[in-house]
């Protein structure tokens, strides 16, 4: 039994336009040193999937810079390895040559050569906006055991706290784990199972799905494939019980990042010796803390200079925080410069932002104040 992976790098870019104007969803920085794609890539590599295709769309220069030849994930291989797949639907004669894909099915149509040539028995499809550390090998085993047509990874979530994209589907399961119904709106109360858009399907079945979609003009994988096959073929759900969060807006990018300050969340994501989260390695000097520095409940990457107070915040590589500055409940991305006497609360800065002395900026937990890449305040 062999498996290959396909990662969609841009499917939900519109959900967080503030951070995807110059990059893909896949390359959004997260957790001091990672990018969102690191979780999907690491999950596959940790499950012995050594052939991975990354489907691109636009603004993917930063993604290519981050992935490189894949050596940091042990994917720099002569056979298999990581493949950056072009964003055009040119696989079939009736597809418009040079047309950018507009949905998940068209993205698969444009990747049909990778699917046909990878030689794997099963294909693992994954978005890159879901944060979790999962054993995909267990999902594949469950898919084989159940004899399913498609196996979806589902997460049980409380409705009032849900941050998942409803367009993926709210699933109703029977006692055997078979999906009996798919809805596209959350119930008003209680809990429900949501589709995380991580799924397993045999390569032969995926090839048939693509051919059938071309013939019938299908547009939505969830509505036209999954929902229409519920009564005809077994769609199975693998319920994941670990930490799982979806980055679908700036608000839940902020809230999910803040969850990393909780010990149990960090342990769930990063503590497993068998399922490490890999990322591009950068060699930086250790962070320098002055005598006046005061740090409380924060994550701080290497290469920083901290001369002020940092509380409940996430600080990326190369950030400078000046004397007398107070940073609370904030996320400062790489190479942000914060001057002296500054006060920040619920602020997100993109890369290379400069905040001059004596500035006071504040957002709120449900509406963080965002400063775009390279802006000076």
Buried (B, 14 or more C-beta within 10 A) or exposed (E): EBBBBBBBBBBBBEBBEBBBEBBBBBBBBBBBBBBBBBBBBBBBBBBEBBBBBBBBBEBBEBBEEBBEEBBBBEBEEEEBBBBBBEBBBBBEEEBEEEBBBEBBBBBBBBBBEBBEEBEBBBBBBBBBBBBBBBBBBEBBBBBBEBEBBBBBBBBBBEBEEBBBBBBBBBBBBEEEBBBEEBEBEBEEEEBBBBBBBBBBBBBEBBBEBBEEBBEEEBEBBBBBBBBBBBEEEBBBBBBBEEBBBBBBBBBBBBBBBBBBBEEEBBEBBBEBEEBEBBBBEEEEEEBEBEEEBEBEEBBBBBBBBBBBBBBBBBBBBBBBBBBBBBBBBBBBBBBBBBBBBBBBBBBBBBBBBBBBEEBEBBBEEEEBBBBBBEEEB
